[in-house]
Amino acid sequence: MEYKKVLKRIKKDMIAKKKLPKKRIKKIEIEFYNSDYCLCTDSNHQFKKLYATEYEAEKRAKFLYDEQGIFLIAYPCPYSSGWHLTKG
């Protein structure tokens, strides 16, 4: 899959730029796969939260609107089977 290629590239870049030990990189990789995030990034280059269903994404969007007045729209992740939120 495409995201595996991207993850390998990120891994290689991290080793080259930060000189992190390979054991640490493996731990980061495992944490990433076990998290609720994917390789999509926001405008601040932070990984986006991945919601398993449209319902979960819409529920979070409603909560954020009710609590903070932030209007967000759910959309399907183009690279994995999940949903993201974006400003409307």
C-alpha positions in Angstrom: 0.0 0.0 0.0 1.0 3.6 -0.6 1.1 4.5 3.1 3.7 1.8 3.8 6.0 3.4 1.2 5.5 6.8 2.8 6.2 5.4 6.2 9.4 3.9 5.0 10.5 7.2 3.6 9.6 9.0 6.8 11.6 6.4 8.8 14.6 6.8 6.5 14.4 10.7 6.8 14.1 10.4 10.6 17.2 8.3 10.9 19.1 10.6 8.5 18.1 13.9 10.0 17.8 13.1 13.7 20.2 10.2 14.0 17.7 8.3 16.0 18.6 4.7 16.8 16.7 2.1 14.7 15.1 0.6 17.9 13.5 4.0 18.6 12.3 4.2 15.0 10.7 0.8 15.3 8.9 1.9 18.5 7.6 5.0 16.8 6.4 2.8 13.9 4.5 0.5 16.2 3.0 3.4 18.1 1.9 4.9 14.8 0.2 1.7 13.6 -1.6 1.3 17.0 -2.9 4.9 17.1 -5.9 6.6 15.7 -3.8 8.6 13.2 -2.9 8.1 9.6 -0.2 9.7 7.3 -2.4 12.6 6.3 -1.2 15.9 7.8 -2.8 19.2 8.5 -1.5 22.7 7.6 0.8 22.5 10.6 2.3 19.2 9.4 0.7 17.3 12.3 -0.8 13.9 11.7 -4.6 14.0 11.4 -6.9 12.1 13.7 -8.5 9.2 12.0 -12.1 8.3 12.9 -13.2 4.7 12.2 -16.7 5.7 11.0 -18.4 8.8 9.6 -20.7 8.7 12.6 -17.7 9.0 15.0 -16.3 11.9 13.0 -19.7 13.7 12.9 -20.2 13.1 16.6 -16.8 14.7 17.4 -17.6 17.6 15.0 -20.9 18.2 16.8 -19.1 18.1 20.2 -16.5 20.6 19.1 -19.2 22.9 17.7 -21.3 22.7 20.8 -18.4 23.2 23.2 -16.1 25.6 21.2 -18.2 26.9 18.3 -15.8 25.4 15.8 -17.6 24.2 12.6 -16.0 21.1 11.1 -17.0 18.8 8.3 -16.3 15.0 8.1 -14.7 13.7 5.0 -13.3 10.2 4.0 -9.6 9.7 4.2 -8.2 9.4 0.7 -5.5 7.0 1.9 -7.1 4.7 4.4 -10.5 3.4 5.5 -11.5 6.1 8.0 -12.7 9.7 8.3 -11.1 13.1 9.1 -12.5 16.5 10.1 -11.8 19.7 8.2 -12.8 23.3 8.7 -15.9 24.1 6.7 
